[in-house]
Amino acid sequence: MLGSISRQRVYQLTSRRDFPAPVAQLSMGNVWLAEDVESWIAAHRPPVVDAVG
């Protein structure tokens, strides 16, 4: 959902205070609800502009 970003960038984003809290913490990592992440993306990421010229 966040595109092809590095693990480091994922950690930075998920560590932000305004990022949704995980719904579960498993041994392999945290789990978020897709709808929570989608809402966060819609509110915090600029729209992608198609460069057609």
PDBQT receptor file of N, H, CA, C and O in Angstrom, charges set to zero:
ATOM      1  N   MET A   1       0.807  -1.200   0.000  1.00  0.00    +0.000 N 
ATOM      2  CA  MET A   1       0.000   0.000   0.000  1.00  0.00    +0.000 C 
ATOM      3  C   MET A   1       0.848   1.260   0.000  1.00  0.00    +0.000 C 
ATOM      4  O   MET A   1       0.448   2.288  -0.546  1.00  0.00    +0.000 OA
ATOM      5  N   LEU A   2       2.000   1.176   0.604  1.00  0.00    +0.000 N 
ATOM      6  H   LEU A   2       2.325   0.340   1.047  1.00  0.00    +0.000 HD
ATOM      7  CA  LEU A   2       2.860   2.353   0.696  1.00  0.00    +0.000 C 
ATOM      8  C   LEU A   2       3.832   2.450  -0.463  1.00  0.00    +0.000 C 
ATOM      9  O   LEU A   2       4.669   3.352  -0.493  1.00  0.00    +0.000 OA
ATOM     10  N   GLY A   3       3.736   1.550  -1.402  1.00  0.00    +0.000 N 
ATOM     11  H   GLY A   3       3.056   0.817  -1.378  1.00  0.00    +0.000 HD
ATOM     12  CA  GLY A   3       4.648   1.586  -2.545  1.00  0.00    +0.000 C 
ATOM     13  C   GLY A   3       5.929   0.843  -2.242  1.00  0.00    +0.000 C 
ATOM     14  O   GLY A   3       6.045   0.174  -1.216  1.00  0.00    +0.000 OA
ATOM     15  N   SER A   4       6.871   0.962  -3.125  1.00  0.00    +0.000 N 
ATOM     16  H   SER A   4       6.776   1.506  -3.959  1.00  0.00    +0.000 HD
ATOM     17  CA  SER A   4       8.148   0.256  -2.938  1.00  0.00    +0.000 C 
ATOM     18  C   SER A   4       9.098   1.150  -2.145  1.00  0.00    +0.000 C 
ATOM     19  O   SER A   4       9.918   1.874  -2.711  1.00  0.00    +0.000 OA
ATOM     20  N   ILE A   5       8.967   1.079  -0.828  1.00  0.00    +0.000 N 
ATOM     21  H   ILE A   5       8.301   0.491  -0.369  1.00  0.00    +0.000 HD
ATOM     22  CA  ILE A   5       9.835   1.860   0.054  1.00  0.00    +0.000 C 
ATOM     23  C   ILE A   5      10.663   0.916   0.904  1.00  0.00    +0.000 C 
ATOM     24  O   ILE A   5      10.317  -0.255   1.063  1.00  0.00    +0.000 OA
ATOM     25  N   SER A   6      11.747   1.422   1.444  1.00  0.00    +0.000 N 
ATOM     26  H   SER A   6      12.028   2.373   1.315  1.00  0.00    +0.000 HD
ATOM     27  CA  SER A   6      12.665   0.582   2.212  1.00  0.00    +0.000 C 
ATOM     28  C   SER A   6      12.071   0.203   3.572  1.00  0.00    +0.000 C 
ATOM     29  O   SER A   6      11.134   0.838   4.058  1.00  0.00    +0.000 OA
ATOM     30  N   ARG A   7      12.627  -0.823   4.158  1.00  0.00    +0.000 N 
ATOM     31  H   ARG A   7      13.387  -1.339   3.764  1.00  0.00    +0.000 HD
ATOM     32  CA  ARG A   7      12.213  -1.231   5.508  1.00  0.00    +0.000 C 
ATOM     33  C   ARG A   7      12.449  -0.105   6.507  1.00  0.00    +0.000 C 
ATOM     34  O   ARG A   7      11.660   0.102   7.429  1.00  0.00    +0.000 OA
ATOM     35  N   GLN A   8      13.539   0.613   6.309  1.00  0.00    +0.000 N 
ATOM     36  H   GLN A   8      14.180   0.445   5.560  1.00  0.00    +0.000 HD
ATOM     37  CA  GLN A   8      13.847   1.741   7.200  1.00  0.00    +0.000 C 
ATOM     38  C   GLN A   8      12.750   2.795   7.118  1.00  0.00    +0.000 C 
ATOM     39  O   GLN A   8      12.324   3.327   8.144  1.00  0.00    +0.000 OA
ATOM     40  N   ARG A   9      12.288   3.101   5.908  1.00  0.00    +0.000 N 
ATOM     41  H   ARG A   9      12.634   2.669   5.075  1.00  0.00    +0.000 HD
ATOM     42  CA  ARG A   9      11.229   4.100   5.742  1.00  0.00    +0.000 C 
ATOM     43  C   ARG A   9       9.915   3.589   6.334  1.00  0.00    +0.000 C 
ATOM     44  O   ARG A   9       9.172   4.365   6.936  1.00  0.00    +0.000 OA
ATOM     45  N   VAL A  10       9.620   2.313   6.177  1.00  0.00    +0.000 N 
ATOM     46  H   VAL A  10      10.224   1.683   5.688  1.00  0.00    +0.000 HD
ATOM     47  CA  VAL A  10       8.419   1.742   6.790  1.00  0.00    +0.000 C 
ATOM     48  C   VAL A  10       8.490   1.914   8.300  1.00  0.00    +0.000 C 
ATOM     49  O   VAL A  10       7.503   2.306   8.922  1.00  0.00    +0.000 OA
ATOM     50  N   TYR A  11       9.631   1.630   8.892  1.00  0.00    +0.000 N 
ATOM     51  H   TYR A  11      10.433   1.311   8.387  1.00  0.00    +0.000 HD
ATOM     52  CA  TYR A  11       9.802   1.802  10.338  1.00  0.00    +0.000 C 
ATOM     53  C   TYR A  11       9.573   3.260  10.733  1.00  0.00    +0.000 C 
ATOM     54  O   TYR A  11       8.910   3.541  11.732  1.00  0.00    +0.000 OA
ATOM     55  N   GLN A  12      10.127   4.190   9.941  1.00  0.00    +0.000 N 
ATOM     56  H   GLN A  12      10.666   3.962   9.130  1.00  0.00    +0.000 HD
ATOM     57  CA  GLN A  12       9.945   5.611  10.240  1.00  0.00    +0.000 C 
ATOM     58  C   GLN A  12       8.461   5.981  10.222  1.00  0.00    +0.000 C 
ATOM     59  O   GLN A  12       7.976   6.667  11.121  1.00  0.00    +0.000 OA
ATOM     60  N   LEU A  13       7.757   5.529   9.210  1.00  0.00    +0.000 N 
ATOM     61  H   LEU A  13       8.152   4.971   8.480  1.00  0.00    +0.000 HD
ATOM     62  CA  LEU A  13       6.336   5.865   9.092  1.00  0.00    +0.000 C 
ATOM     63  C   LEU A  13       5.512   5.244  10.208  1.00  0.00    +0.000 C 
ATOM     64  O   LEU A  13       4.678   5.916  10.815  1.00  0.00    +0.000 OA
ATOM     65  N   THR A  14       5.743   3.959  10.483  1.00  0.00    +0.000 N 
ATOM     66  H   THR A  14       6.421   3.413   9.990  1.00  0.00    +0.000 HD
ATOM     67  CA  THR A  14       4.931   3.277  11.496  1.00  0.00    +0.000 C 
ATOM     68  C   THR A  14       5.276   3.723  12.915  1.00  0.00    +0.000 C 
ATOM     69  O   THR A  14       4.532   3.431  13.852  1.00  0.00    +0.000 OA
ATOM     70  N   SER A  15       6.385   4.419  13.082  1.00  0.00    +0.000 N 
ATOM     71  H   SER A  15       6.989   4.657  12.321  1.00  0.00    +0.000 HD
ATOM     72  CA  SER A  15       6.776   4.938  14.391  1.00  0.00    +0.000 C 
ATOM     73  C   SER A  15       6.203   6.326  14.666  1.00  0.00    +0.000 C 
ATOM     74  O   SER A  15       6.300   6.828  15.786  1.00  0.00    +0.000 OA
ATOM     75  N   ARG A  16       5.613   6.940  13.655  1.00  0.00    +0.000 N 
ATOM     76  H   ARG A  16       5.535   6.532  12.746  1.00  0.00    +0.000 HD
ATOM     77  CA  ARG A  16       5.041   8.278  13.838  1.00  0.00    +0.000 C 
ATOM     78  C   ARG A  16       3.870   8.214  14.816  1.00  0.00    +0.000 C 
ATOM     79  O   ARG A  16       3.147   7.220  14.876  1.00  0.00    +0.000 OA
ATOM     80  N   ARG A  17       3.700   9.277  15.570  1.00  0.00    +0.000 N 
ATOM     81  H   ARG A  17       4.287  10.085  15.521  1.00  0.00    +0.000 HD
ATOM     82  CA  ARG A  17       2.598   9.328  16.542  1.00  0.00    +0.000 C 
ATOM     83  C   ARG A  17       1.234   9.285  15.870  1.00  0.00    +0.000 C 
ATOM     84  O   ARG A  17       0.268   8.785  16.446  1.00  0.00    +0.000 OA
ATOM     85  N   ASP A  18       1.157   9.816  14.641  1.00  0.00    +0.000 N 
ATOM     86  H   ASP A  18       1.942  10.222  14.174  1.00  0.00    +0.000 HD
ATOM     87  CA  ASP A  18      -0.133   9.873  13.965  1.00  0.00    +0.000 C 
ATOM     88  C   ASP A  18      -0.442   8.636  13.122  1.00  0.00    +0.000 C 
ATOM     89  O   ASP A  18      -1.510   8.555  12.515  1.00  0.00    +0.000 OA
ATOM     90  N   PHE A  19       0.486   7.667  13.078  1.00  0.00    +0.000 N 
ATOM     91  H   PHE A  19       1.353   7.733  13.571  1.00  0.00    +0.000 HD
ATOM     92  CA  PHE A  19       0.216   6.429  12.347  1.00  0.00    +0.000 C 
ATOM     93  C   PHE A  19      -0.689   5.553  13.209  1.00  0.00    +0.000 C 
ATOM     94  O   PHE A  19      -0.534   5.522  14.430  1.00  0.00    +0.000 OA
ATOM     95  N   PRO A  20      -1.633   4.839  12.591  1.00  0.00    +0.000 N 
ATOM     96  CA  PRO A  20      -2.550   3.996  13.378  1.00  0.00    +0.000 C 
ATOM     97  C   PRO A  20      -1.802   2.977  14.241  1.00  0.00    +0.000 C 
ATOM     98  O   PRO A  20      -0.735   2.481  13.878  1.00  0.00    +0.000 OA
ATOM     99  N   ALA A  21      -2.389   2.692  15.368  1.00  0.00    +0.000 N 
ATOM    100  H   ALA A  21      -3.256   3.095  15.663  1.00  0.00    +0.000 HD
ATOM    101  CA  ALA A  21      -1.820   1.679  16.265  1.00  0.00    +0.000 C 
ATOM    102  C   ALA A  21      -2.054   0.297  15.661  1.00  0.00    +0.000 C 
ATOM    103  O   ALA A  21      -3.093   0.060  15.046  1.00  0.00    +0.000 OA
ATOM    104  N   PRO A  22      -1.103  -0.610  15.830  1.00  0.00    +0.000 N 
ATOM    105  CA  PRO A  22      -1.320  -1.975  15.325  1.00  0.00    +0.000 C 
ATOM    106  C   PRO A  22      -2.441  -2.651  16.111  1.00  0.00    +0.000 C 
ATOM    107  O   PRO A  22      -2.650  -2.358  17.288  1.00  0.00    +0.000 OA
ATOM    108  N   VAL A  23      -3.156  -3.555  15.450  1.00  0.00    +0.000 N 
ATOM    109  H   VAL A  23      -2.986  -3.793  14.494  1.00  0.00    +0.000 HD
ATOM    110  CA  VAL A  23      -4.227  -4.299  16.113  1.00  0.00    +0.000 C 
ATOM    111  C   VAL A  23      -3.695  -5.570  16.765  1.00  0.00    +0.000 C 
ATOM    112  O   VAL A  23      -4.355  -6.164  17.616  1.00  0.00    +0.000 OA
ATOM    113  N   ALA A  24      -2.494  -5.981  16.358  1.00  0.00    +0.000 N 
ATOM    114  H   ALA A  24      -1.957  -5.498  15.666  1.00  0.00    +0.000 HD
ATOM    115  CA  ALA A  24      -1.863  -7.168  16.947  1.00  0.00    +0.000 C 
ATOM    116  C   ALA A  24      -0.351  -7.031  16.821  1.00  0.00    +0.000 C 
ATOM    117  O   ALA A  24       0.167  -6.423  15.884  1.00  0.00    +0.000 OA
ATOM    118  N   GLN A  25       0.336  -7.616  17.796  1.00  0.00    +0.000 N 
ATOM    119  H   GLN A  25      -0.085  -8.110  18.557  1.00  0.00    +0.000 HD
ATOM    120  CA  GLN A  25       1.792  -7.657  17.762  1.00  0.00    +0.000 C 
ATOM    121  C   GLN A  25       2.211  -9.119  17.804  1.00  0.00    +0.000 C 
ATOM    122  O   GLN A  25       2.156  -9.773  18.845  1.00  0.00    +0.000 OA
ATOM    123  N   LEU A  26       2.629  -9.614  16.647  1.00  0.00    +0.000 N 
ATOM    124  H   LEU A  26       2.673  -9.083  15.801  1.00  0.00    +0.000 HD
ATOM    125  CA  LEU A  26       3.036 -11.008  16.525  1.00  0.00    +0.000 C 
ATOM    126  C   LEU A  26       4.554 -11.111  16.601  1.00  0.00    +0.000 C 
ATOM    127  O   LEU A  26       5.247 -10.096  16.535  1.00  0.00    +0.000 OA
ATOM    128  N   SER A  27       5.064 -12.300  16.735  1.00  0.00    +0.000 N 
ATOM    129  H   SER A  27       4.501 -13.125  16.788  1.00  0.00    +0.000 HD
ATOM    130  CA  SER A  27       6.512 -12.476  16.799  1.00  0.00    +0.000 C 
ATOM    131  C   SER A  27       7.190 -12.044  15.504  1.00  0.00    +0.000 C 
ATOM    132  O   SER A  27       8.351 -11.635  15.519  1.00  0.00    +0.000 OA
ATOM    133  N   MET A  28       6.470 -12.132  14.380  1.00  0.00    +0.000 N 
ATOM    134  H   MET A  28       5.527 -12.464  14.368  1.00  0.00    +0.000 HD
ATOM    135  CA  MET A  28       7.056 -11.730  13.091  1.00  0.00    +0.000 C 
ATOM    136  C   MET A  28       6.863 -10.244  12.798  1.00  0.00    +0.000 C 
ATOM    137  O   MET A  28       7.416  -9.733  11.825  1.00  0.00    +0.000 OA
ATOM    138  N   GLY A  29       6.095  -9.553  13.616  1.00  0.00    +0.000 N 
ATOM    139  H   GLY A  29       5.646  -9.968  14.407  1.00  0.00    +0.000 HD
ATOM    140  CA  GLY A  29       5.903  -8.117  13.422  1.00  0.00    +0.000 C 
ATOM    141  C   GLY A  29       4.488  -7.677  13.739  1.00  0.00    +0.000 C 
ATOM    142  O   GLY A  29       3.627  -8.483  14.090  1.00  0.00    +0.000 OA
ATOM    143  N   ASN A  30       4.272  -6.384  13.605  1.00  0.00    +0.000 N 
ATOM    144  H   ASN A  30       4.972  -5.729  13.320  1.00  0.00    +0.000 HD
ATOM    145  CA  ASN A  30       2.966  -5.803  13.904  1.00  0.00    +0.000 C 
ATOM    146  C   ASN A  30       1.991  -6.016  12.759  1.00  0.00    +0.000 C 
ATOM    147  O   ASN A  30       2.384  -6.226  11.612  1.00  0.00    +0.000 OA
ATOM    148  N   VAL A  31       0.690  -5.957  13.103  1.00  0.00    +0.000 N 
ATOM    149  H   VAL A  31       0.371  -5.787  14.035  1.00  0.00    +0.000 HD
ATOM    150  CA  VAL A  31      -0.382  -6.124  12.127  1.00  0.00    +0.000 C 
ATOM    151  C   VAL A  31      -1.325  -4.938  12.266  1.00  0.00    +0.000 C 
ATOM    152  O   VAL A  31      -1.748  -4.581  13.366  1.00  0.00    +0.000 OA
ATOM    153  N   TRP A  32      -1.650  -4.324  11.100  1.00  0.00    +0.000 N 
ATOM    154  H   TRP A  32      -1.307  -4.614  10.207  1.00  0.00    +0.000 HD
ATOM    155  CA  TRP A  32      -2.580  -3.206  11.082  1.00  0.00    +0.000 C 
ATOM    156  C   TRP A  32      -3.802  -3.571  10.268  1.00  0.00    +0.000 C 
ATOM    157  O   TRP A  32      -3.730  -4.436   9.395  1.00  0.00    +0.000 OA
ATOM    158  N   LEU A  33      -4.923  -2.926  10.541  1.00  0.00    +0.000 N 
ATOM    159  H   LEU A  33      -4.982  -2.223  11.250  1.00  0.00    +0.000 HD
ATOM    160  CA  LEU A  33      -6.100  -3.081   9.701  1.00  0.00    +0.000 C 
ATOM    161  C   LEU A  33      -5.864  -2.306   8.409  1.00  0.00    +0.000 C 
ATOM    162  O   LEU A  33      -5.402  -1.165   8.441  1.00  0.00    +0.000 OA
ATOM    163  N   ALA A  34      -6.178  -2.916   7.290  1.00  0.00    +0.000 N 
ATOM    164  H   ALA A  34      -6.554  -3.842   7.264  1.00  0.00    +0.000 HD
ATOM    165  CA  ALA A  34      -5.974  -2.270   5.990  1.00  0.00    +0.000 C 
ATOM    166  C   ALA A  34      -6.724  -0.945   5.924  1.00  0.00    +0.000 C 
ATOM    167  O   ALA A  34      -6.193   0.038   5.407  1.00  0.00    +0.000 OA
ATOM    168  N   GLU A  35      -7.942  -0.905   6.436  1.00  0.00    +0.000 N 
ATOM    169  H   GLU A  35      -8.374  -1.703   6.856  1.00  0.00    +0.000 HD
ATOM    170  CA  GLU A  35      -8.729   0.337   6.361  1.00  0.00    +0.000 C 
ATOM    171  C   GLU A  35      -8.087   1.458   7.170  1.00  0.00    +0.000 C 
ATOM    172  O   GLU A  35      -8.181   2.621   6.777  1.00  0.00    +0.000 OA
ATOM    173  N   ASP A  36      -7.437   1.144   8.288  1.00  0.00    +0.000 N 
ATOM    174  H   ASP A  36      -7.361   0.199   8.607  1.00  0.00    +0.000 HD
ATOM    175  CA  ASP A  36      -6.745   2.166   9.077  1.00  0.00    +0.000 C 
ATOM    176  C   ASP A  36      -5.556   2.736   8.304  1.00  0.00    +0.000 C 
ATOM    177  O   ASP A  36      -5.339   3.948   8.283  1.00  0.00    +0.000 OA
ATOM    178  N   VAL A  37      -4.792   1.847   7.671  1.00  0.00    +0.000 N 
ATOM    179  H   VAL A  37      -4.968   0.863   7.689  1.00  0.00    +0.000 HD
ATOM    180  CA  VAL A  37      -3.625   2.286   6.903  1.00  0.00    +0.000 C 
ATOM    181  C   VAL A  37      -4.078   3.077   5.677  1.00  0.00    +0.000 C 
ATOM    182  O   VAL A  37      -3.476   4.100   5.350  1.00  0.00    +0.000 OA
ATOM    183  N   GLU A  38      -5.123   2.622   4.998  1.00  0.00    +0.000 N 
ATOM    184  H   GLU A  38      -5.611   1.791   5.263  1.00  0.00    +0.000 HD
ATOM    185  CA  GLU A  38      -5.628   3.335   3.830  1.00  0.00    +0.000 C 
ATOM    186  C   GLU A  38      -6.105   4.735   4.195  1.00  0.00    +0.000 C 
ATOM    187  O   GLU A  38      -5.868   5.683   3.447  1.00  0.00    +0.000 OA
ATOM    188  N   SER A  39      -6.770   4.874   5.330  1.00  0.00    +0.000 N 
ATOM    189  H   SER A  39      -6.963   4.104   5.938  1.00  0.00    +0.000 HD
ATOM    190  CA  SER A  39      -7.223   6.190   5.784  1.00  0.00    +0.000 C 
ATOM    191  C   SER A  39      -6.040   7.092   6.100  1.00  0.00    +0.000 C 
ATOM    192  O   SER A  39      -6.052   8.280   5.776  1.00  0.00    +0.000 OA
ATOM    193  N   TRP A  40      -5.022   6.527   6.731  1.00  0.00    +0.000 N 
ATOM    194  H   TRP A  40      -5.012   5.563   6.995  1.00  0.00    +0.000 HD
ATOM    195  CA  TRP A  40      -3.825   7.316   7.051  1.00  0.00    +0.000 C 
ATOM    196  C   TRP A  40      -3.140   7.783   5.770  1.00  0.00    +0.000 C 
ATOM    197  O   TRP A  40      -2.731   8.940   5.669  1.00  0.00    +0.000 OA
ATOM    198  N   ILE A  41      -3.012   6.884   4.787  1.00  0.00    +0.000 N 
ATOM    199  H   ILE A  41      -3.344   5.944   4.869  1.00  0.00    +0.000 HD
ATOM    200  CA  ILE A  41      -2.384   7.246   3.520  1.00  0.00    +0.000 C 
ATOM    201  C   ILE A  41      -3.164   8.377   2.855  1.00  0.00    +0.000 C 
ATOM    202  O   ILE A  41      -2.573   9.347   2.382  1.00  0.00    +0.000 OA
ATOM    203  N   ALA A  42      -4.485   8.254   2.819  1.00  0.00    +0.000 N 
ATOM    204  H   ALA A  42      -4.966   7.466   3.204  1.00  0.00    +0.000 HD
ATOM    205  CA  ALA A  42      -5.320   9.272   2.170  1.00  0.00    +0.000 C 
ATOM    206  C   ALA A  42      -5.155  10.636   2.839  1.00  0.00    +0.000 C 
ATOM    207  O   ALA A  42      -5.200  11.667   2.168  1.00  0.00    +0.000 OA
ATOM    208  N   ALA A  43      -4.965  10.644   4.151  1.00  0.00    +0.000 N 
ATOM    209  H   ALA A  43      -4.929   9.807   4.697  1.00  0.00    +0.000 HD
ATOM    210  CA  ALA A  43      -4.856  11.902   4.886  1.00  0.00    +0.000 C 
ATOM    211  C   ALA A  43      -3.450  12.498   4.889  1.00  0.00    +0.000 C 
ATOM    212  O   ALA A  43      -3.299  13.706   5.065  1.00  0.00    +0.000 OA
ATOM    213  N   HIS A  44      -2.418  11.673   4.696  1.00  0.00    +0.000 N 
ATOM    214  H   HIS A  44      -2.541  10.690   4.553  1.00  0.00    +0.000 HD
ATOM    215  CA  HIS A  44      -1.050  12.151   4.898  1.00  0.00    +0.000 C 
ATOM    216  C   HIS A  44      -0.137  12.128   3.688  1.00  0.00    +0.000 C 
ATOM    217  O   HIS A  44       0.956  12.694   3.738  1.00  0.00    +0.000 OA
ATOM    218  N   ARG A  45      -0.544  11.503   2.623  1.00  0.00    +0.000 N 
ATOM    219  H   ARG A  45      -1.432  11.044   2.583  1.00  0.00    +0.000 HD
ATOM    220  CA  ARG A  45       0.314  11.449   1.439  1.00  0.00    +0.000 C 
ATOM    221  C   ARG A  45      -0.281  12.298   0.336  1.00  0.00    +0.000 C 
ATOM    222  O   ARG A  45      -1.488  12.262   0.099  1.00  0.00    +0.000 OA
ATOM    223  N   PRO A  46       0.561  13.059  -0.337  1.00  0.00    +0.000 N 
ATOM    224  CA  PRO A  46       0.044  13.872  -1.442  1.00  0.00    +0.000 C 
ATOM    225  C   PRO A  46      -0.434  12.979  -2.582  1.00  0.00    +0.000 C 
ATOM    226  O   PRO A  46       0.073  11.872  -2.764  1.00  0.00    +0.000 OA
ATOM    227  N   PRO A  47      -1.408  13.459  -3.346  1.00  0.00    +0.000 N 
ATOM    228  CA  PRO A  47      -1.886  12.663  -4.467  1.00  0.00    +0.000 C 
ATOM    229  C   PRO A  47      -0.795  12.500  -5.518  1.00  0.00    +0.000 C 
ATOM    230  O   PRO A  47       0.044  13.382  -5.699  1.00  0.00    +0.000 OA
ATOM    231  N   VAL A  48      -0.814  11.376  -6.202  1.00  0.00    +0.000 N 
ATOM    232  H   VAL A  48      -1.496  10.659  -6.055  1.00  0.00    +0.000 HD
ATOM    233  CA  VAL A  48       0.140  11.112  -7.248  1.00  0.00    +0.000 C 
ATOM    234  C   VAL A  48      -0.317  11.845  -8.506  1.00  0.00    +0.000 C 
ATOM    235  O   VAL A  48      -1.452  11.682  -8.955  1.00  0.00    +0.000 OA
ATOM    236  N   VAL A  49       0.569  12.644  -9.060  1.00  0.00    +0.000 N 
ATOM    237  H   VAL A  49       1.490  12.777  -8.696  1.00  0.00    +0.000 HD
ATOM    238  CA  VAL A  49       0.242  13.392 -10.274  1.00  0.00    +0.000 C 
ATOM    239  C   VAL A  49       0.827  12.665 -11.467  1.00  0.00    +0.000 C 
ATOM    240  O   VAL A  49       2.018  12.355 -11.492  1.00  0.00    +0.000 OA
ATOM    241  N   ASP A  50       0.001  12.397 -12.441  1.00  0.00    +0.000 N 
ATOM    242  H   ASP A  50      -0.967  12.648 -12.420  1.00  0.00    +0.000 HD
ATOM    243  CA  ASP A  50       0.445  11.712 -13.653  1.00  0.00    +0.000 C 
ATOM    244  C   ASP A  50       1.115  12.721 -14.572  1.00  0.00    +0.000 C 
ATOM    245  O   ASP A  50       0.480  13.680 -15.011  1.00  0.00    +0.000 OA
ATOM    246  N   ALA A  51       2.385  12.512 -14.864  1.00  0.00    +0.000 N 
ATOM    247  H   ALA A  51       2.900  11.733 -14.508  1.00  0.00    +0.000 HD
ATOM    248  CA  ALA A  51       3.159  13.440 -15.694  1.00  0.00    +0.000 C 
ATOM    249  C   ALA A  51       3.004  13.100 -17.169  1.00  0.00    +0.000 C 
ATOM    250  O   ALA A  51       3.860  12.451 -17.769  1.00  0.00    +0.000 OA
ATOM    251  N   VAL A  52       1.909  13.546 -17.727  1.00  0.00    +0.000 N 
ATOM    252  H   VAL A  52       1.213  14.073 -17.239  1.00  0.00    +0.000 HD
ATOM    253  CA  VAL A  52       1.659  13.334 -19.157  1.00  0.00    +0.000 C 
ATOM    254  C   VAL A  52       1.877  14.672 -19.841  1.00  0.00    +0.000 C 
ATOM    255  O   VAL A  52       1.296  15.687 -19.458  1.00  0.00    +0.000 OA
ATOM    256  N   GLY A  53       2.717  14.655 -20.853  1.00  0.00    +0.000 N 
ATOM    257  H   GLY A  53       3.189  13.830 -21.165  1.00  0.00    +0.000 HD
ATOM    258  CA  GLY A  53       2.999  15.949 -21.359  1.00  0.00    +0.000 C 
ATOM    259  C   GLY A  53       3.099  16.111 -22.771  1.00  0.00    +0.000 C 
ATOM    260  O   GLY A  53       3.343  17.218 -23.250  1.00  0.00    +0.000 OA
TER     261      GLY A  53
